Structures are given as structure tokens and as C-alpha cells.
Amino acid sequence: MNSSKEVIDALNSRANKKYEEVFIRFFKTGPGEYGEGDRFLGIRVPQIREVAKDAQELTLTEIQTLINSPLHEVRECGFFILVLQFKKLLKKAHQNEKELRKILNFYLKNAQRANNWDLVDLSVYNIIGEWLMLPFDSEEKKNEMMDRLAKSDNLWEQRMSIVATATPIRKNEFSWIWKYGTIHLSHPHDLMHKAVGWMLREMGKKSKLDLTAFLELHHHEMHRTTLRYAIERLPEQERRMWLSMNNNIKQ
């Protein structure tokens, strides 16, 4: 596939009314909910990935058309294609700095179009997270990029700043989760409570010592949901201990 129209046609051919109705409820699209007004075709993720795989050569102009779509799965396909292109370039990163940077900047420009948690989670650690581990920018510049996301008034950009830490965590680099996990501890939204706890749990898989150190510093101020996610893989006795020390926090 060489055009956004072909991609959209391929996605439309896979539309399923039954799943559309399920997704409308699952992704909280009602008035006042975080996905308010979003529209769906009812396509499952593996099918979207199939379409994206066949459209890896799309230009950024064509991908922009997909990302601008009011339909959730069309936007999702656009982000999947971006991820595939970025991953391909990563194989020879030092030869492809210019192209990698171009995709990064395009992604950042369109960050608010990843306007639900799944669109953030499927893309951000594969692009921004990978960029954090590349040698092309100074730590100061990377921190500026992450700070801009973390301090945004947009929930999805805020979530990007925490879920992006997944890639450094997997490579045993914990400074990013320490910083942005701490920054977002007092965030009011449930989607951020879960995301921070999720990333802390990922750190704990790599280093229980680091997770324990983080909990010792912050258990008293962590939202109950964040704490539950963070300690999920600890032995039951330890989970009970941390929860008992956090019982002044409302669920």
C-alpha cells in the first residue's frame, strides 16, 4: 500500500460493528470521559498491525492523513507505521540519525493525536523511549523534551513522559523512571496512577533494590492504585507491609 486512501480502505473492509460497540464503552467515549467523542471501526489490534505492515513505505505526509483521522483505528495504524519505520532505522542508527530525528519530531508534533492510552502505550516507548537511549542529543536536551511532555496540560503528553521510561528501564537505566515517577506521584488522574505504578513495577523486575528504595522514599505519598501496581510482583508479605504503611491514602 502506497497511500493513506489504500490504508483507510483496507481498514474499512475489516470494520466490525460488534467490536465497535465494545470499544466505545471500553475506551470511555461518553460525555466527560477521557475518550469523549472518539469513533471506532471495531478492528482488533492484530488486524491493524497487518495493515500497517503492508504500508511501511508511506510518506510522513500520508501518515499525517491517517493520524488526523477522527477514527481511532486509522490513527492507531498511522502510529503503528511510524513505529515500524523507526525500528527499521534503528538497526543502523548511526547512519540514520537524520531520518530518526525526523520521525521523532513528527511524533512529538502529533503527540496529542495519540489521544487515548492505547495509542500512547503502543508507540511512545518505541520512539521517544528509544531516543532517550541514543547518543545523538545531550542529556539536557532529552530532559527538556521529557519535561515539556510532563508539564503539558494534555493528559496524553503527560502519559508519554512516564511510559517512555519503559525502554530505558528494559536496558537497566532507571534515572528516567526515578525522575518522572516522582514528578507524577501527585497526578490526579487514574490513568496516570496506573502508568506510574506500571513503570515502577517494570523497574522492580530489573532491580528490586531500586523499587524498594523508591518505595521507602515515596510510599506515604503514593496513590493507592500506584502502589498496588508497583508492588504487584512482590511477595505477599511485602505487599501487605507496603499497603499497611500506605493506609492513610484514599483508594
C-alpha positions in Angstrom: 0.0 0.0 0.0 1.4 3.4 -1.0 -1.3 5.8 0.0 -3.4 6.7 3.0 -6.5 6.1 1.0 -5.5 2.4 0.4 -4.8 2.1 4.1 -8.2 3.5 5.1 -9.9 1.3 2.5 -8.2 -1.8 4.0 -9.2 -0.8 7.5 -12.8 -0.1 6.4 -13.0 -3.6 4.9 -12.2 -5.0 8.4 -14.8 -3.0 10.3 -16.9 -5.0 12.8 -20.0 -3.5 14.3 -19.9 -5.8 17.3 -16.4 -4.7 18.4 -17.2 -1.1 17.6 -19.8 -1.1 20.3 -17.4 -2.8 22.8 -14.6 -0.3 22.1 -16.9 2.7 22.5 -17.6 1.5 26.1 -14.1 0.2 26.8 -12.3 3.4 25.8 -14.5 5.7 27.8 -16.0 7.8 25.0 -19.0 9.1 26.9 -19.6 12.8 27.9 -16.9 13.9 30.3 -14.9 10.7 30.0 -11.3 10.8 28.8 -12.1 9.4 25.3 -15.1 11.6 24.8 -16.4 11.6 21.2 -13.9 9.1 19.8 -15.1 7.0 16.9 -14.3 3.4 16.1 -14.5 0.9 13.3 -14.3 -2.1 15.6 -11.0 -3.5 14.3 -8.8 -5.6 16.6 -5.1 -4.8 17.1 -3.6 -7.7 15.2 -5.7 -6.7 12.1 -4.4 -3.1 12.4 -0.9 -4.4 12.6 -1.4 -6.4 9.5 -2.4 -3.3 7.5 0.4 -1.3 9.0 3.0 -3.9 8.0 1.8 -3.7 4.4 2.0 0.1 4.5 5.5 0.7 5.9 6.7 2.8 3.0 4.1 5.5 3.4 5.5 9.1 3.4 5.0 11.2 6.5 2.5 13.3 4.5 0.4 10.2 4.0 0.9 9.1 7.6 -0.3 12.6 8.7 -3.6 12.0 6.9 -4.0 8.8 9.0 -3.1 10.5 12.3 -5.6 13.3 11.6 -8.5 10.9 11.2 -11.4 11.0 13.6 -11.4 7.2 13.6 -9.4 5.6 16.4 -8.1 2.6 14.4 -7.0 4.8 11.5 -4.9 6.9 13.9 -3.6 3.8 15.5 -2.5 2.4 12.2 -0.6 5.7 11.5 1.3 5.3 14.7 2.0 1.7 14.1 3.5 2.6 10.7 5.7 5.3 12.4 6.9 2.7 14.9 7.8 0.2 12.2 9.7 2.9 10.3 11.6 4.0 13.4 12.5 0.4 14.3 13.9 -0.3 10.8 16.1 2.8 11.0 17.3 1.8 14.5 19.1 -1.2 13.0 21.7 1.2 11.6 21.1 4.1 13.9 24.4 5.9 13.4 23.8 6.0 9.7 20.2 7.1 10.1 20.3 9.9 12.6 18.7 12.5 10.3 15.8 10.1 9.4 15.3 9.0 13.0 15.2 12.6 14.2 12.7 13.5 11.5 10.3 10.8 12.8 10.9 11.8 16.4 10.0 15.4 15.6 7.0 14.3 13.6 5.8 12.2 16.5 6.2 15.0 19.0 4.3 17.4 16.8 1.5 14.9 16.6 1.6 13.7 20.3 -1.8 15.0 21.1 -3.3 12.9 18.3 -2.4 9.9 20.3 -5.4 10.7 22.3 -6.1 7.6 24.3 -4.0 5.4 26.5 -3.5 2.6 23.9 -2.3 5.0 21.2 0.3 6.3 23.7 1.4 3.0 25.0 1.8 1.3 21.6 4.1 4.0 20.3 5.9 6.1 22.9 8.4 3.7 24.3 9.3 2.6 20.7 10.0 6.2 19.6 10.7 8.6 22.5 11.9 5.8 24.8 14.4 4.5 22.2 15.6 8.1 21.5 16.4 8.5 25.2 19.0 5.7 24.8 20.6 7.0 21.6 23.7 9.2 21.7 22.5 12.0 19.4 21.3 14.5 21.9 22.7 15.7 25.2 21.0 14.7 28.5 20.0 18.3 28.9 18.1 18.3 25.6 16.5 15.0 26.3 15.4 16.2 29.7 13.9 19.4 28.0 11.9 17.2 25.7 10.6 15.0 28.5 9.9 18.0 30.8 7.8 19.6 28.1 5.7 16.5 27.9 5.5 16.0 31.7 4.5 19.7 32.3 2.0 19.8 29.4 -1.7 20.4 30.3 -2.6 17.5 28.0 -3.1 14.1 29.7 -1.7 12.1 26.8 1.5 14.0 26.6 1.8 13.6 30.4 1.3 9.9 30.0 4.0 9.8 27.3 6.6 11.2 29.7 6.1 8.3 32.1 5.5 5.4 29.6 8.6 6.4 27.6 10.7 5.3 30.5 9.9 1.7 29.7 12.7 1.5 27.2 15.5 2.8 29.5 14.1 0.5 32.2 14.5 -2.5 30.0 18.1 -1.5 29.4 18.8 -1.1 33.1 18.7 2.7 33.1 16.5 3.9 35.9 17.1 7.6 36.2 14.2 8.4 33.9 11.6 6.5 35.9 13.0 7.9 39.2 12.6 11.4 37.9 9.2 11.2 36.1 7.8 8.7 38.5 8.4 11.2 41.3 7.1 14.1 39.3 3.8 12.4 38.6 3.1 10.9 42.0 0.6 13.6 42.8 -1.2 13.5 39.5 -5.0 13.4 39.9 -5.9 11.1 37.0 -6.4 7.3 37.4 -4.7 6.7 34.0 -1.5 8.3 35.4 -1.7 6.4 38.8 -1.7 3.2 36.8 1.0 4.3 34.4 3.4 5.3 37.2 2.8 2.1 39.1 3.2 0.1 35.9 6.7 1.6 35.2 7.7 1.2 38.9 6.8 -2.5 38.6 8.9 -2.8 35.5 11.8 -1.3 37.3 11.2 -3.8 40.1 11.5 -6.6 37.7 15.0 -5.4 36.8 16.1 -4.2 40.2 14.1 -4.9 43.4 16.7 -2.8 45.2 15.7 0.3 43.2 12.0 -0.4 43.6 12.4 -0.8 47.3 14.5 2.4 47.6 11.8 4.3 45.7 9.0 2.9 47.9 10.9 3.8 51.0 11.1 7.4 49.9 7.6 7.8 48.5 5.2 5.1 49.8 3.5 7.6 52.1 2.5 9.9 49.3 1.7 7.4 46.6 -1.8 7.0 45.4 -3.2 3.6 46.5 -3.6 2.5 42.8 0.0 3.4 42.0 1.3 1.5 45.0 -0.8 -1.6 44.1 0.6 -1.7 40.6 4.1 -1.1 41.7 4.2 -3.9 44.3 2.2 -6.4 42.3 5.1 -8.8 41.8 6.5 -8.6 45.3 5.9 -11.5 47.8 2.5 -11.3 49.6 4.1 -10.4 52.9 5.9 -7.5 51.4 2.8 -6.3 49.6 0.9 -6.3 52.8 3.6 -4.4 54.6 3.7 -1.6 52.0 -0.1 -1.3 51.8 -0.3 -1.1 55.6 2.1 1.8 55.6 0.0 3.5 53.0 -3.4 3.1 54.6 -3.8 6.8 55.1 -4.2 7.3 51.3 -7.7 7.1 49.9 -8.3 4.5 47.2 
